[in-house]
Amino acid sequence: MKERNCVIVDAYSTGRYLPEEFKRYGIGTVHVMSAAQIPPIFQSHFNADLYDEVIRPSERMGYDDIVDYHLQALYGRELEFVIAGCETGVELADSLSERLGLPSNGTALSAARRDKARLSCALASAGVRSIRQVVSDSPVEIAGWKREAKFDQIVIKPLNSTGTEDVFFCSTDADIQRALSAIVGKTNRVGALNRFALGQEKINGQQYTVNAVSIDGEAFVTEAWTYDTVPVERASSVCSLERLLGGSEPIVQELSDYLVRALQALQIVDGPAHAEIIVDHRGPVLVDFGARLQGTMSAKARTQALGHNHMTLTAWRYADPKGFGEYMRLRGPYKRQAHALCVSLISDMSGVVAGYPGLEAIRKLPSFADAIAFVPIGQELVPTIDLVSTPGIVYLVNSDLTQLEDDYRKLRAMRMDQVFDLVTQDRPNAN
């Protein structure tokens, strides 16, 4: 029997579960790293034992050298596909898949799939609604652009980042100055140096997250969720709650139609995509995008609510393209099997985590499905200012909507010092 093998680039975040998924299909995995060092945010995600081989470039290599290094290492092997495991692997996965003649989104728009400013330009060039923007390292220039455009408020963020890192809502020149001081010159969590900041029109409307999987240029939406936020000090807002929508709801069709056009504009023809879309009085507009799996999600809870999840469908698409395509074309819009909430805990306190006394009560809620991304024991819980500082995520799934809402209220009523056993760090003795 012929051996089946694939390449995963940077199998961190949700991508770290792909080796086990592909193993179910009898597919072995080679792990390719886009850099010599794993970004600190992902270091706890990596287990080399899951892979048949790990290929790591040296510290001194530039991007072109890294591409050539991996191509030489992979030359002559029988590989079925290359897939990005997370955001940092997108461009290298594009380069390797294209050069190896495997299913690929190509490199022509690789940069636009990661750089938020180029993304908006690619959408606009294709006639797809995009956000008005400016790129600069000058607070004076961005403030002048804001005044000329007559925006009351703008969003300032890095060009390339993840986890809602350093996203600011700015109304005044002083706000803009503070945002650029925080962004420009900083090396962000995925290891990229922020040379510029991106200023964008603030879109006021309902936000949604939408996932899709594409095969040979045909995109299938796998799920759509409302995305509710709350304002926080020292940042813009943080996600508080996601609610799973039914696949046949009119808003899901509107989101799906827009996302398909956006994917075409970005030349996404194969593999997973994760989009954040806001719908205002003018309709949908893309506010963030990843040509990869959604990060920080519970496959278990989503399968309970949907019968599938973004990761398992992505694995199926690559492992059995024919079966996947036939099934998805016959399926039509996805079907929600139960109501589901993805609840992001929000911290207003600090302390070192010594345990999770409240987790037992949470697990006893009738709708409890999963708890993920809790601050590890021994690490510090901090006030929430972005996705990464969210202290934990709880999924509630139930066919009974009344029970689901009741459980949500009970969960949200819990204080963080009830959920976590927090130890105050020792202060120096004043005597």
For each residue, the residues with C-beta under 8 A, 3 or more apart:
1:
2: 78
3: 28 78
4: 25 26 27 28 80
5: 27 28 29 30 52 77 78 79 80
6: 22 27 28 29 30 79 80 81 82 83 318
7: 29 30 31 32 74 79 81 82 83 93 96
8: 11 15 18 19 29 30 31 32 51 82 83 84 85 89
9: 32 33 34 82 83 84 85 89 92 93 96
10: 15 32 33 34 42 84 85 86 88 89 92
11: 8 15 16 18 19 29 31 45 46 50 51 85 86 89
12: 15 16 38 39 42 45 46 85 86 88
13: 16 42 45 85 86 87 293 295 296
14: 17 85 86 293 294 295 296 297 299 310 311
15: 8 10 11 12 18 83 84 85 86 89 292 293
16: 11 12 13 19 45 46 47 50 85
17: 14 20 21 299 311
18: 8 11 15 21 22 29 83 85 293 311 314 315
19: 8 11 16 22 23 29 31 50 51
20: 17 23 24 50
21: 17 18 24 25 311 312 315
22: 6 18 19 25 27 28 29 315 318 319
23: 19 20 26 27 28 29
24: 20 21 315
25: 4 21 22 315 319 320
26: 4 23
27: 4 5 6 22 23 80 319
28: 3 4 5 6 22 23 52
29: 5 6 7 8 11 18 19 22 23 50 51 52
30: 5 6 7 8 51 52 53 54 55 74 77 79
31: 7 8 11 19 48 50 51 53 54 55
32: 7 8 9 10 55 70 73 74 82 89 92 96
33: 9 10 36 38 54 55 56 57
34: 9 10 57 66 88 89 91 92
35: 38 39 57 66 88 191
36: 33 56 57 58 59 61
37: 59 191
38: 12 33 35 42 43 45 46
39: 12 35 42 43 88 189 190 191
40: 43 189
41: 162 163 189 190 388
42: 10 12 13 38 39 45 46 86 88
43: 38 39 40 46
44: 376
45: 11 12 13 16 38 42
46: 11 12 16 38 42 43
47: 16 50
48: 31 51 54
49:
50: 11 16 19 20 29 31 47
51: 8 11 19 29 30 31 48 54
52: 5 28 29 30
53: 30 31
54: 30 31 33 48 51
55: 30 31 32 33 70 73 74
56: 33 36
57: 33 34 35 36 61 65 66 69 70
58: 36 61 69
59: 36 37
60:
61: 36 57 58 65 66 69
62: 65 66
63: 66 67 91
64: 67 68
65: 57 61 62 68 69
66: 34 35 57 61 62 63 69 70 92
67: 63 64 70 71 92 95 96 99
68: 64 65 71 72
69: 57 58 61 65 66 72 73
70: 32 55 57 66 67 73 74 92 96
71: 67 68 74 75 96 99 100
72: 68 69 75
73: 32 55 69 70
74: 7 30 32 55 70 71 77 79 96 100
75: 71 72
76:
77: 5 30 74
78: 2 3 5
79: 5 6 7 30 74 82 100 102
80: 4 5 6 27 102 318
81: 6 7 97 102 103 318
82: 6 7 8 9 32 79 93 96 97 100 102 104
83: 6 7 8 9 15 18 93 271 314 318
84: 8 9 10 15 87 89 90 92 93 94 271 291 292
85: 8 9 10 11 12 13 14 15 16 18 89 292 293
86: 10 11 12 13 14 15 42 89 292 293 295
87: 13 84 90 114 162 190 290 292 295
88: 10 12 34 35 39 42 190 191
89: 8 9 10 11 15 32 34 84 85 86 92 93 292
90: 84 87 93 94 110 113 114 290 291 292
91: 34 63 94 95 107 110 111 113 114
92: 9 10 32 34 66 67 70 84 89 95 96
93: 7 9 82 83 84 89 90 96 97
94: 84 90 91 97 98 104 105 106 107 110 113
95: 67 91 92 98 99 107 110
96: 7 9 32 67 70 71 74 82 92 93 99 100 102
97: 81 82 93 94 100 102 103 104 105
98: 94 95 101 104 106 107
99: 67 71 95 96
100: 71 74 79 82 96 97
101: 98
102: 79 80 81 82 96 97
103: 81 97 216 270 271 318
104: 82 94 97 98 270
105: 94 97 109 110 113 266 267 268 269 270 271 291
106: 94 98 109 110 267 269
107: 91 94 95 98 110
108: 267
109: 105 106 112 113 122 266 267
110: 90 91 94 95 105 106 107 113 114
111: 91 114 115 118
112: 109 115 118 119 121 122 266
113: 90 91 94 105 109 110 119 266 268 289 290 291
114: 87 90 91 110 111 160 291
115: 111 112 118 119 159 160
116: 119 120 157 158 159 160 198 288
117: 120 121 133 135 159 198
118: 111 112 115 121 122
119: 112 113 115 116 122 123 130 266 286 289
120: 116 117 123 124 130 131 133 200 286
121: 112 117 118 124 125 130
122: 109 112 118 119 125 126 265 266
123: 119 120 126 128 129 130 262 265 266 286
124: 120 121 127 128 130
125: 121 122 265
126: 122 123 261 264 265
127: 124
128: 123 124 258 261 262 265 286
129: 123 258 282 283 284 285 286
130: 119 120 121 123 124 285 286
131: 120 200 201 203 285 286 287
132: 149 200 201
133: 117 120 198 199 200 201
134: 141 142 145 198 199
135: 117 159 196 197 198 199
136: 141 142 145 196 197 199
137: 180 184 195 196 197
138: 141 142 180
139: 142 143 173 176 177 179 180
140: 143 144
141: 134 136 138 144 145
142: 134 136 138 139 145 146 154 156 176 180 197 199
143: 139 140 146 147 173 176
144: 140 141 147 148
145: 134 136 141 142 148 149 199
146: 142 143 149 151 154 170 176 199
147: 143 144 150
148: 144 145
149: 132 145 146 201
150: 147
151: 146 154 201 202
152: 171
153: 169 170 171 202
154: 142 146 151 169 170 176 199 200 201 202
155: 167 168 169 170 199 200 201 202 236
156: 142 167 168 170 176 179 180 183 197 198 199 200
157: 116 161 166 167 168 183 197 198 200
158: 116 161 165 166 183 186 188 192 194 197 198
159: 115 116 117 135 194 196 197 198
160: 114 115 116 188 190 192 194
161: 157 158 165 166 188 189 190 192 194
162: 41 87 165 188 189 190 295
163: 41 189 295 386 387 388
164: 167 236 238 239 386 387 388
165: 158 161 162 188 189 386 387 388
166: 157 158 161 179 182 183 186 188 194 386
167: 155 156 157 164 235 236 386
168: 155 156 157 175 178 179 182 235 236
169: 153 154 155 175 202 236 237
170: 146 153 154 155 156 175 176 179 199
171: 152 153 175
172: 175 176
173: 139 143 176 177
174: 177 178
175: 168 169 170 171 172 178 179
176: 139 142 143 146 154 156 170 172 173 179 180 199
177: 139 173 174 180 181
178: 168 174 175 181 182
179: 139 156 166 168 170 175 176 182 183 197
180: 137 138 139 142 156 176 177 183 184 197
181: 177 178 184
182: 166 168 178 179 186
183: 156 157 158 166 179 180 186 194 197
184: 137 180 181 194 195 196 197
185: 193 194 195
186: 158 166 182 183 193 194
187: 191 192 193 194
188: 158 160 161 162 165 166 191 192 193 194
189: 39 40 41 161 162 163 165 388
190: 39 41 87 88 160 161 162
191: 35 37 39 88 187 188
192: 158 160 161 187 188
193: 185 186 187 188
194: 158 159 160 161 166 183 184 185 186 187 188 197
195: 137 184 185
196: 135 136 137 159 184
197: 135 136 137 142 156 157 158 159 179 180 183 184 194
198: 116 117 133 134 135 156 157 158 159
199: 133 134 135 136 142 145 146 154 155 156 170 176
200: 120 131 132 133 154 155 156 157
201: 131 132 133 149 151 154 155
202: 151 153 154 155 169
203: 131 278 280 285 287
204: 280
205: 278 279 280 281
206: 226 278 279
207: 226 227 228 229 276 277 278 287
208: 224 225 226 227 245 251 255 276 277 278 279
209: 224 225 227 242 274 275 276 277 294
210: 221 223 224 225 255 256 259 274 275 276 277
211: 221 222 223 224 272 273 274 275 294 310
212: 219 220 221 222 259 260 263 272 273 275
213: 219 220 222 271 272 273 310 313 314 317 324 328
214: 217 218 219 220 263 268 269 270 271 272 273 317
215: 218 220 270 317 321 324 325 328
216: 103 269 270 321 325
217: 214 269 270
218: 214 215 325 329
219: 212 213 214 259 260 263 268 273
220: 212 213 214 215 313 328 331
221: 210 211 212 224 247 252 255 256 259 333 334
222: 211 212 213 306 308 309 310 313 334
223: 210 211 244 245 247 302 306 310 334
224: 208 209 210 211 221 244 245 247 251 252 255 256
225: 208 209 210 242 243 244 245 342
226: 206 207 208 241 242 243 245
227: 207 208 209 239 242 276
228: 207 239 240 241 242 243
229: 207 237 238 239 240
230: 237 238 240 346
231: 236 237
232: 235 236 237 238 346 383 384 385
233: 385
234: 385
235: 167 168 232 238 385 386
236: 155 164 167 168 169 231 232
237: 169 229 230 231 232
238: 164 229 230 232 235 344 346 384 385 386 387 390
239: 164 227 228 229 242 344 387 390
240: 228 229 230 343 344 346
241: 226 228 341 342 343 344 408
242: 209 225 226 227 228 239 341 342 344
243: 225 226 228 340 341 342
244: 223 224 225 305 306 336 339 340 341 342
245: 208 223 224 225 226 249 251 252 336
246: 249 252 335 336
247: 221 223 224 252 332 333 334 335 336
248: 252 253 333 335
249: 245 246 252 253
250: 253 254
251: 208 224 245 254 255 279
252: 221 224 245 246 247 248 249 255 256 333
253: 248 249 250 256 257 333
254: 250 251 257 258 279 283 284
255: 208 210 221 224 251 252 258 259 277 279 284
256: 210 221 224 252 253 259 260 333
257: 253 254 260 261
258: 128 129 254 255 261 262 277 283 284 285 286
259: 210 212 219 221 255 256 262 263 273 275 277 284 286
260: 212 219 256 257 263 264
261: 126 128 257 258 264 265
262: 123 128 258 259 265 266 275 286 289
263: 212 214 219 259 260 266 268 273
264: 126 260 261 267 268
265: 122 123 125 126 128 261 262
266: 105 109 112 113 119 122 123 262 263 289 291
267: 105 106 108 109 264
268: 105 113 214 219 263 264 271 273 291
269: 105 106 214 216 217
270: 103 104 105 214 215 216 217 317
271: 83 84 103 105 213 214 268 291 292 314 317 318
272: 211 212 213 214 291 292 293 294 310 314
273: 211 212 213 214 219 259 263 268 289 290 291 292
274: 209 210 211 289 290 292 293 294 295 310
275: 209 210 211 212 259 262 286 288 289 290
276: 207 208 209 210 227 286 287 288 289
277: 207 208 209 210 255 258 259 284 285 286 287
278: 203 205 206 207 208 284 285 287
279: 205 206 208 251 254 255 283 284 285
280: 203 204 205 283 285
281: 205
282: 129 285
283: 129 254 258 279 280
284: 129 254 255 258 259 277 278 279
285: 129 130 131 203 258 277 278 279 280 282
286: 119 120 123 128 129 130 131 258 259 262 275 276 277 289
287: 131 203 207 276 277 278
288: 116 275 276
289: 113 119 262 266 273 274 275 276 286
290: 87 90 113 273 274 275 293 294 295
291: 84 90 105 113 114 266 268 271 272 273
292: 15 84 85 86 87 89 90 271 272 273 274
293: 13 14 15 18 85 86 272 274 290 310 311 314
294: 14 209 211 272 274 290 297 310
295: 13 14 86 87 162 163 274 290
296: 13 14 372 373 387 393
297: 14 294 302 309 310 311 342 372
298: 301 302 342 369 370 372 393 395
299: 14 17 302 303 309 311 312
300: 303 304 369 370
301: 298 304 305 340 342 369 370 395 397
302: 223 297 298 299 305 306 308 309 310 340 395
303: 299 300 306 307 308 309 312
304: 300 301 337 338 340 369 397
305: 244 301 302 336 337 338 339 340 369 397
306: 222 223 244 302 303 309 334 335 336 337 340
307: 303 335 337
308: 222 302 303 312 313 334
309: 222 297 299 302 303 306 312 313
310: 14 211 213 222 223 272 274 293 294 297 302 313 314
311: 14 17 18 21 293 297 299 314 315
312: 21 299 303 308 309 315 316
313: 213 220 222 308 309 310 316 317 324
314: 18 83 213 271 272 293 310 311 317 318
315: 18 21 22 24 25 311 312 318 319
316: 312 313 319 320 323 324
317: 213 214 215 270 271 313 314 320 321 324
318: 6 22 80 81 83 103 271 314 315 321
319: 22 25 27 315 316
320: 25 316 317 323 324
321: 215 216 317 318 324 325
322: 325 326
323: 316 320 326 327
324: 213 215 313 316 317 320 321 327 328
325: 215 216 218 321 322 328 329
326: 322 323 329 330
327: 323 324 330 331
328: 213 215 220 324 325 331
329: 218 325 326
330: 326 327
331: 220 327 328 334
332: 247
333: 221 247 248 252 253 256
334: 221 222 223 247 306 308 331
335: 246 247 248 306 307
336: 244 245 246 247 305 306 339 340
337: 304 305 306 307 399
338: 304 305 397 398 399
339: 244 305 336 397 398 399 400 401 404
340: 243 244 301 302 304 305 306 336 369 395 396 397
341: 241 242 243 244 367 395 396 397 404 408
342: 225 241 242 243 244 297 298 301 393 395
343: 240 241 393 394 395 396 408 411 412
344: 238 239 240 241 242 387 390 393
345: 384 390 391 392 393 394 416 419
346: 230 232 238 240 384 390 391
347: 350 381 382 383 384 389 390 391 416
348: 383 384 416
349: 381 383 416 417 422
350: 347 380 381 382 383 422
351: 380 381 417 420 422 423 424 425
352: 378 379 380 381 422 423 424 425
353: 356 375 376 377 378 379 380 381 420 421 422 423
354: 377 420 421 422 423
355: 377 420 421
356: 353 359 374 377 419 420 421
357: 360 418 419 420 421
358: 361 362 414 418 419 420
359: 356 362 363 371 374 419
360: 357 363 364
361: 358 364 365 414
362: 358 359 365 368 371 394 411 414 419
363: 359 360 368 371
364: 360 361 368
365: 361 362 368 396 407 410 411
366: 398 403 407
367: 341 396 397 398 403 404 407 408
368: 362 363 364 365 371 394 395 396 407
369: 298 300 301 304 305 340 395 396 397
370: 298 300 301 394 395
371: 359 362 363 368 374 392 393 394 395
372: 296 297 298 392 393 395
373: 296 390 392 393
374: 356 359 371 391 392
375: 353 379 380 381 391 392 420
376: 44 353 379
377: 353 354 355 356
378: 352 353
379: 352 353 375 376
380: 350 351 352 353 375 425
381: 347 349 350 351 352 353 375 391 416 420 422
382: 347 350 385 389
383: 232 347 348 349 350 389
384: 232 238 345 346 347 348 389 390 391
385: 232 233 234 235 238 382 389
386: 163 164 165 166 167 235 238 389 390
387: 163 164 165 238 239 296 344 390
388: 41 163 164 165 189
389: 347 382 383 384 385 386
390: 238 239 344 345 346 347 373 384 386 387 393
391: 345 346 347 374 375 381 384 416 419 420
392: 345 371 372 373 374 375 419
393: 296 298 342 343 344 345 371 372 373 390
394: 343 345 362 368 370 371 411
395: 298 301 302 340 341 342 343 368 369 370 371 372
396: 340 341 343 365 367 368 369 404 407 408 411
397: 301 304 305 338 339 340 341 367 369 404
398: 338 339 366 367 401 403 404 407
399: 337 338 339
400: 339 403 404
401: 339 398 404 405
402: 405 406
403: 366 367 398 400 406 407
404: 339 341 367 396 397 398 400 401 407 408
405: 401 402 408 409
406: 402 403 409 410
407: 365 366 367 368 396 398 403 404 410 411
408: 241 341 343 367 396 404 405 411 412
409: 405 406 412 413
410: 365 406 407 413 414
411: 343 362 365 394 396 407 408 414
412: 343 408 409
413: 409 410
414: 358 361 362 410 411 418 419
415: 418 419
416: 345 347 348 349 381 391 419 420 422
417: 349 351 420 422
418: 357 358 414 415
419: 345 356 357 358 359 362 391 392 414 415 416
420: 351 353 354 355 356 357 358 375 381 391 416 417
421: 353 354 355 356 357
422: 349 350 351 352 353 354 381 416 417
423: 351 352 353 354
424: 351 352
425: 351 352 380
426:
427:
428:
429:
430:
431:
